[in-house]
Amino acid sequence: MILHTNKTYQIGEITVTKIEEMRLNVAPPSFLYPAWEPEELESNLHWLTPSNMDATTGNLIQSIHTWLVRTRHHTILIDTGSGNDKERPKNPIFHHLNTPYLQRLAAAGVRPEEVDYVLHTHLHVDHVGWNTRLVDGKWVPTFPKARHVFPKLEEDYYGSPESHNDVNVPSLGVFEDSVAPIVASGQAERIGNDGGEYLDNFTFRPTKGHSIGHMSIELRSEGQQALFSGDVMHHPFQVVRPDWNSVFCEWQDEARASRRWALEHAAEHKLLFFTPHFAETSAGYVTRQGDRFAWRYE
């Protein structure tokens, strides 16, 4: 399996490098997208295969990774993937993982104690897992000096019984083992409902829908811009069909509106678009084609 972990992007004076945790080849389009229309497949098959869709199984190919951002002053992670050793019996893709994620981070030149900030788009299973690791039977912070920054709405919801139900599989047990220890250690910072600027180069943009307080994160440096999209989209097929929500989108209308905003914003401003689940390099550009959008990996 080829892991796209080494490409580094330059946004002004800031570098961004993908640190891949794992690849997925498990979801047929009909599962991931309840509104799936099979007739869309033929006209898009030329760019979907082989890197974004497995022609043998018909499953969509996805990635789970984090983005390592290095400024002149800080070492930052955008989300933290799924984590090892987590109890996820109802979500077997993430159950008792044993991936070399920290080794890949080290290969990029970063040790856990050197991470200054972790910026979270939301608090789902595959975005907060490496917040903690299992040491002597206890979940302890993986990045001992890092400030973890996330939307307050996410903490309020996923830290409450309201979110603990069989429908919301992406969050079952996640807050307890991957977020609560960060709060207890005093490393958590919250972003208000309206988002806003953080540090010198980042802006949290509210993009509710996939989750209650989901935010995309804009990066600016020396006149250049990028967007860490979070889960407004799970696969480049949604660039072509932004009306399709994933099976994991909890607020349907808001999810479509947020996806449309992200696509229009990226196309209008020519933003480099960093995704958490697209395959290949996982980064690229959105362009308009009439009243539709198109995707190009960078």
C-alpha positions, -999 to +999 in steps of 0.1 A: +000+000+000+014+034-010+011+060+018+012+096+007+029+110+038+059+129+025+046+158+004+049+191+020+029+222+009+040+258+014+014+284+024+034+316+027+059+310+053+040+280+067+045+243+058+018+216+058+026+179+057+002+150+057+007+123+084-013+093+073-027+069+099-045+044+076-064+038+044-100+026+042-115+004+014-147-006+031-176+016+021-197+012-010-212+045-022-247+033-014-237+030+022-218+062+026-243+083+007-280+073+013-290+095-017-266+077-040-276+076-076-259+047-095-261+065-128-236+090-116-209+064-116-203+059-153-195+095-161-171+098-132-154+064-133-125+077-153-112+098-124-125+077-095-104+046-103-080+034-092-071+058-064-105+069-052-126+038-059-117+001-060-130-012-093-130-048-080-151-042-049-169-010-059-159+005-025-148+041-021-112+045-011-106+069+018-078+081+040-075+089+077-047+112+085-037+145+102-021+176+090+012+187+105+015+225+103+047+243+111+050+280+115+080+301+125+069+298+161+047+267+165+042+230+157+005+223+152-016+193+143-050+196+127-071+168+142-055+136+155-070+106+137-083+074+154-056+064+179-044+030+191-059+006+216-093+023+217-125+003+226-148+007+196-168-026+195-196-010+176-172+006+151-148-022+143-128-002+118-114+017+148-114-011+174-081-019+190-059-003+163-022-007+163-009+017+137+026+033+134+012+069+134+037+082+160+066+067+140+053+085+109+051+118+129+087+112+141+098+105+105+085+140+097+107+154+124+083+158+153+081+141+187+049+142+207+064+166+233+072+191+205+036+197+195+024+231+207-012+231+195-038+206+183-067+223+164-098+202+161-125+206+135-149+184+156-148+156+182-156+124+163-138+091+166-114+096+137-104+131+146-095+130+183-081+095+188-044+103+192-052+130+218-045+102+242-026+069+245-029+040+268-002+039+295-004+015+324-041+010+318-049+048+318-055+072+290-029+100+291-023+130+268-002+120+238+011+155+233+019+166+269+026+203+262+000+209+235-031+231+239-061+214+224-085+238+207-120+227+198-156+241+194-173+245+227-206+231+212-188+199+204-177+195+240-211+204+254-229+179+231-205+149+231-198+152+268-235+149+275-258+118+276-278+133+247-251+122+222-247+087+237-271+067+215-269+038+190-274+061+161-244+082+169-218+055+165-190+079+155-190+093+191-196+063+213-170+062+240-148+088+223-153+117+246-145+096+276-112+082+264-100+109+240-114+142+251-121+141+289-085+133+298-074+164+279-100+185+297-089+170+330-052+178+323-061+215+317-049+214+281-083+223+265-093+256+250-127+263+235-138+282+204-172+300+207-202+293+184-193+320+160-157+307+154-131+334+151-094+340+147-068+319+166-031+326+169-018+347+140-028+326+110-059+306+117-097+313+116-123+288+128-153+289+104-186+274+116-197+246+093-224+228+113-241+197+098-218+167+100-217+174+137-233+200+159-204+224+163-182+214+134-158+240+121-135+243+092-102+260+098-088+286+074-051+293+072-035+325+059+001+335+054+018+361+033-012+365+011-018+328+005-048+309+019-058+273+026-088+256+042-088+225+064-123+214+056-130+188+082-159+165+074-180+188+053-170+161+027-158+125+030-149+118-006-143+138-038-176+124-052-193+151-030-175+178-049-195+166-079-226+160-059-226+185-029-263+176-023-253+142-011-249+140+027-229+112+042-246+086+064-228+103+093-242+138+089-264+145+119-280+178+107-290+173+071-299+208+059-270+225+077-246+199+063-256+207+027-254+244+033-219+241+049-207+220+021-219+245-005-202+273+014-169+254+016-169+246-021-179+282-031-154+297-007-126+274-020-133+280-056-137+318-053-106+323-033-085+296-050-078+280-016-057+249-013-082+225+002-069+201+029-093+173+035-093+146+062-106+117+042-099+121+005-074+096-008-042+102-029-025+134-016-058+144+002-052+180-008-063+199-039-083+226-056-120+231-062-130+248-095-164+257-109-177+241-141-209+260-148-233+254-119-212+224-108-178+219-091-148+199-100-118+185-079-081+184-088-055+168-065-024+189-059 
